Amino acid sequence: MNGKITAATVRADFNDPLAVVHYAHAAHTLGLWESERLLIDCFFPDKTARLLEAGCGAGRVTLGLWELGYRHLTAFDFAEDLVDQAVSLFAERAVPIAVHHADATHPLCHLISDNYFDGVLFMFNGLMQIPVRDNRRAALCELAAVVVPGAPFLFTTHDRDHSRAEKVAWRLEALRWANGTQDPRLLEYGDRYFEDDVGSRTFMHLPDRAEILEDLAATGWLHEHDVMRRDVAKESRQVEDFSDECRFWVARRA
Ligand SMILES: C[S@@+](CC[C@H](N)C(=O)[O-])C[C@H]1O[C@@H](n2cnc3c(N)ncnc32)[C@H](O)[C@@H]1O
């Protein structure tokens, strides 16, 4: 791939069989991270709430929410093959959750059945896998449009400033952008497109804290809390192998 990264690139990477197996395995065996469970307990106290999960992938978090006792769940993802995996997992576990194929950057009103949602989640950095800041803001607006005022929103991002090594790496990357020698497929400073050792490709935008605060304020969300994962819980080796350090964000619909 030589052109710029687009939503189609990201969708194709998530529909790649290597990615599908990776996320399906996690949905079947890993379940919620301890940090996710603690924050969900804290900010989603009402088990009768209608919750919307964006970027549900193969259903890892959705199934975790069901196991915690939430019964009014709606999940969606824009990668068809991951949606198929979530559908089979829920059928296998006899869990009656509808999973939709939808793109968070497009209107989501068709996902509302009886009433607006009482809360929304976009876990494991899915929001940051949307290329271009305006598109991430569009997704934040679409999510805000389908929830009641005061609804909590939990999501994660990486953080460019979370360690000294990360800060140094980004200073070097800033020089590449200044010289025009950055990876030509990238769209904005903060973007990364990498291939892991088994050949699976991932696009990710890594923001700084100020960027997310501005984006929330511009899209109808009130920032309530943010915290690095390491300050919430010590995760198991399996969770650390599956996922890097991240920052959790909690906002409320204005
Ligand atoms: C890192 S995966 C996490 C999957 C799952 N939530 C988990 O934790 O295992 C991010 C997910 O976000 C989805 N995603 C990315 N952009 C999206 C968009 N614009 N609309 C809907 N889903 C999107 C991807 O298809 C992918 O399933």
The ligand as an SDF file (V2000), in Angstrom:
LIG
                    3D

 27 29  0  0  0  0  0  0  0  0999 V2000
   -8.4800   -2.4590   18.6800 C   0  0  0  0  0  0  0  0  0  0  0  0
   -9.9900   -3.0550   18.0600 S   0  0  0  0  0  0  0  0  0  0  0  0
  -10.8810   -3.4160   19.5530 C   0  0  0  0  0  0  0  0  0  0  0  0
  -11.9730   -4.4430   19.3660 C   0  0  0  0  0  0  0  0  0  0  0  0
  -12.7270   -4.7850   20.6580 C   0  0  0  0  0  0  0  0  0  0  0  0
  -13.4350   -3.6230   21.1750 N   0  0  0  0  0  0  0  0  0  0  0  0
  -11.7590   -5.3210   21.6870 C   0  0  0  0  0  0  0  0  0  0  0  0
  -11.4640   -4.5940   22.6460 O   0  0  0  0  0  0  0  0  0  0  0  0
  -11.3120   -6.4620   21.5410 O   0  0  0  0  0  0  0  0  0  0  0  0
  -10.7890   -1.5720   17.4820 C   0  0  0  0  0  0  0  0  0  0  0  0
  -12.1080   -1.8230   16.7910 C   0  0  0  0  0  0  0  0  0  0  0  0
  -12.6500   -0.5740   16.3570 O   0  0  0  0  0  0  0  0  0  0  0  0
  -13.2950   -0.8130   15.1170 C   0  0  0  0  0  0  0  0  0  0  0  0
  -13.4310    0.4460   14.4010 N   0  0  0  0  0  0  0  0  0  0  0  0
  -12.4440    1.2660   13.9520 C   0  0  0  0  0  0  0  0  0  0  0  0
  -12.9770    2.3110   13.2960 N   0  0  0  0  0  0  0  0  0  0  0  0
  -14.3230    2.1620   13.3410 C   0  0  0  0  0  0  0  0  0  0  0  0
  -15.4040    2.9140   12.8400 C   0  0  0  0  0  0  0  0  0  0  0  0
  -15.2200    4.0440   12.1480 N   0  0  0  0  0  0  0  0  0  0  0  0
  -16.6570    2.4870   13.0890 N   0  0  0  0  0  0  0  0  0  0  0  0
  -16.8630    1.3490   13.7870 C   0  0  0  0  0  0  0  0  0  0  0  0
  -15.8800    0.5670   14.2570 N   0  0  0  0  0  0  0  0  0  0  0  0
  -14.6200    0.9840   14.0460 C   0  0  0  0  0  0  0  0  0  0  0  0
  -12.3940   -1.8100   14.4040 C   0  0  0  0  0  0  0  0  0  0  0  0
  -13.0220   -2.4800   13.3550 O   0  0  0  0  0  0  0  0  0  0  0  0
  -11.9920   -2.7090   15.5800 C   0  0  0  0  0  0  0  0  0  0  0  0
  -12.8620   -3.7990   15.7190 O   0  0  0  0  0  0  0  0  0  0  0  0
  1  2  1  0
  2  3  1  0
  2 10  1  0
  3  4  1  0
  4  5  1  0
  5  6  1  0
  5  7  1  0
  7  8  2  0
  7  9  1  0
 10 11  1  0
 11 12  1  0
 11 26  1  0
 12 13  1  0
 13 14  1  0
 13 24  1  0
 14 15  1  0
 14 23  1  0
 15 16  2  0
 16 17  1  0
 17 18  1  0
 17 23  2  0
 18 19  1  0
 18 20  2  0
 20 21  1  0
 21 22  2  0
 22 23  1  0
 24 25  1  0
 24 26  1  0
 26 27  1  0
M  CHG  2   2   1   9  -1
M  END
$$$$
